[in-house]
Amino acid sequence: MSKRATRLTSEQRQWLDSVCEGRRRPLPPDLPHVLAERRARAAPDAVALRHREQSLTHRELNQRANRLARYLMAKGIGAESKVVVCVEPGVDILVALLGILKAGAVYVPLDPTYPAAHLRSILSDTQPKLVVTDRRPRDAFLFGAFPHLCLDDSEDPLGDFSDVDPELVVHRGATAYVYYTSGTTGKPKGIMASYANLASYVAAAHERYRFTEPTWCQRSPGSPSASACSSSSHRSRPEALSWCSTAIT
């Protein structure tokens, strides 16, 4: 015990012990992409996401994610296969996230505003099976060494794939996403989380932030949700997973 800790009273130590232990909660029974599928059946025409002029219903969100998942599966991308997502803020972030989860793969978000050297360092460490982007000029410059998929491609590379829910059993212990630190003190480091971790995070975010509107990145100015959506951290950290909870529950 440190010298600072020894100065605490017995009551203070007891309170600190209770806070550090945290509140125990059972693991959620369903994974996030399963919740999305259930929501699409229960309220297919309700708006799930809204960003500026873009919006998707629960049915549209689930169908687009299904096409991406089947595209990934056709490429042999599944458990422990990393898929980098480097897109601007918008509905495509959630489409990519859910599609990757449905395929049982690993979601690796990258902030497109990071310096090119920073992105290259993460790509070199990740060695992704696929890079999902939304801007061709950046693709050719940064991601030429890796297979990549441009979501705003006018040729619609996902159009030929089924929009039916994939029948795939995803193991809860498998890696669901990898978040890379900013690297301000050195080389960016990857932090992994399992599908079970992700399910717990989404459930806790839904409870903590008390989402009531089925919208994403469309909160009032100054609200915690609006500030997180507009910050660069939203695109690189798992904050997208928080908004996943309001779109699928």
N, C-alpha and C positions, 0 to 999 in steps of 0.2 A: 504493500500500500504506500502511495506517495506521501510526502510530508504534508502536502495540501489536503489530501484526503483524511489524514489523521486529525486535522483540526475540526472536522465536522462533528456535530453532536450525534448522539445515537439516533435521534429522530430524523436528522438529515440523512444519515447513512441509510436508514431504513427506507426513506422516501426515494433516495437515489437508486437503491437496489430494485425497488418496485418498478421504477421508470425504465431502468436498463433491461429488465426482464421482458417488458412489453406485454401486450395483451394477446393471449393465445386465441387462435381462431382455426376452425376446421378448414381443410382444403376445399375450394369450390368444386362441386361435382362435375362441372363442364368447362372445357377449354374455350377461349374467346371466340374462335372461329365457329364452334358449335353453337354458341349463343347467337352469332350473326345469322346462321342458317335458321335457327328457331325463330328469330325475330322477323326474318324475311317471309316465313310462313304465316306468322301471326298478324303482321301489319305490312303487307307487301308494298302498298302504295303510300305509306307514310314517309315523310322526308327523313332520311338518315343523316345526310351530310349537306352542308351548305357553305360554300366559300366564294364570296363575291358573287359573280354571275353563275357560278357552277353549283349544281345540286344533284343529289342522287337519292332515290328512294331506297328502302331496304332491299327491295327486289333487285334493283339495278346494281346496288353495291355488291350484293351476294353473287349475282350473275357475272359481273366483271371479275370479281375475285376468283370465281370458279374457272373462268376461261384462263386466267393467269396460272392458277394452280395446275390445270391440265397441261398447259404449255410447259411448265417446269417439269412435271412428271414425265412428259413425252421426251424431254431432254435428259432424263435420268437424274434429275435434281430432286433429292429427298433428304432423309435424315442426315444431319451433320454437314450438309452441303450449304455453304454460305452464299447468300444472294445479297449483294450490295444494292442499296436503294439511294440514289442521289438525284432528288427531284426538288423543284421549287414547292413552296407551300400550296396545298390544294387537295382536292379529293383523291388524287392519284396516290398520295401517301398511304391512306387507309386501304385503298384497293390493293396496293402492293403488299402491305403488311398482312392483310387477311389472305391474299393469294398464296403468299409464302408459307403462312401457318397451315393452310389447308393442304399444302404439298408436304408438310412435315419438315420443311427446310429451316434454315437459320436466317433471320432478318438482321441485316447489318446496315443501319442508317448512316449516311454521310451528309454533312452540310455542304451544299454546293458553293457556299461563299467562302469556304476555307481556302487558303493558298494552295496552289497546285502541288507544291512540294509536300505539304501535309497530306493531301489526298493520296498522292503516290505512295507515301510511307505506309498508310493504312492499307491500301490495295496490295502492296507488296507483302505485308504481314498476313493479310486475310486470304489472298489467293482465291478469290471468289469463283464459283462456277458460272456466275452470270452477274452482270451489272445492269440494273434497271434505271433508266434515265428518262429525261423528257426534252433534251436539247441536243441535236445532232452535232453542232460545232464543238461542244464540250466533250462529247463522246469520242470523236476522232482524236482529240488532243490528249485526253487523259486515259481513256479506257480502251484504246486500240489493241492492247495486248490481251484483253479479256473479251469473251463473248458478251454482247450487250443487247438489250432490248429497249427500244425507244417507245414509250407509251403514247406519245403524240404523233407517231408515224401515220401518215395519211393512208398507208397501205393496209393498216389494221392487221398486224401479224397475229392477233389473237382471234380474229373473226371466225376461223374455221374450227375452233375448239368448242366443245360442249359447255353450256352454262349450268349443267346439272351438278349438284353437290358431289364431290369425289367421295367414294367409299374407301376411306383410308383411315386406319387406326393409328393415331399418333401417340407415341409413348411419352408419358409425362416427364420422365427423366431426361429426355433428349434436349439438346440445346435449342432454344427458341430464338434468342437474339444475342448479339454481341454489341455492346456499346463501347466506343473508344473515347478515352479521355482527350482533353484538348491538347495535351502535349506541351503545355507552356513551360513545364519544368524539365523537358526532355522528350524522348520518343513517346508517341501516343501508346497507351496500353489498353488492351481489350479486356472487357469485363463480361463474362458469360452469365446467362440466366436460362433456366430450364423452362419447359412449358408449364410445369407446376408453379414455378416462381411467377411466370407471367400471369397465370390465372389468378393467383393471389394478389398480384399488383393491381390488375384491372378491377377486381372486387373491392380492394381497399380504396382505390381511387374513386370508384363510384360512390362508396360510402362517405369518404372524406370530403369530396368536393360537391356532393349532393346535386349531381346533374339532373336537370328536369327537362331541358329542351333537347330534342333530337337533332341538334345542329352542332357543327364543328367550325371553329375559327369564325364565329359570328356572334360574339358576345359584345356587351356594351363597353365603350372605351373606359379604360382604367380598371376593369375587373381583372381578377387573377387569370381568368381564362384568356381574356383578350391579350394581356401582356405576354403570356406564355406562347400564344399562337404567333404573335408578331416578333418574338425574339428568335435569334438564330439558334438558340439551344433547342427550340422545338423541333428543328429539322434533324438534329444529330443525336439528341438524347432520347430516351424512351417516352418523352412527354406525349408523343403520338399515341402511345398505349393508353394514356388517360382519356383522350378523346375517343379512343376505341370503345371505352366502356359506355359512353353516352350514346354512341351510334348503334350498339348492339344489345343494350339492356333496356 
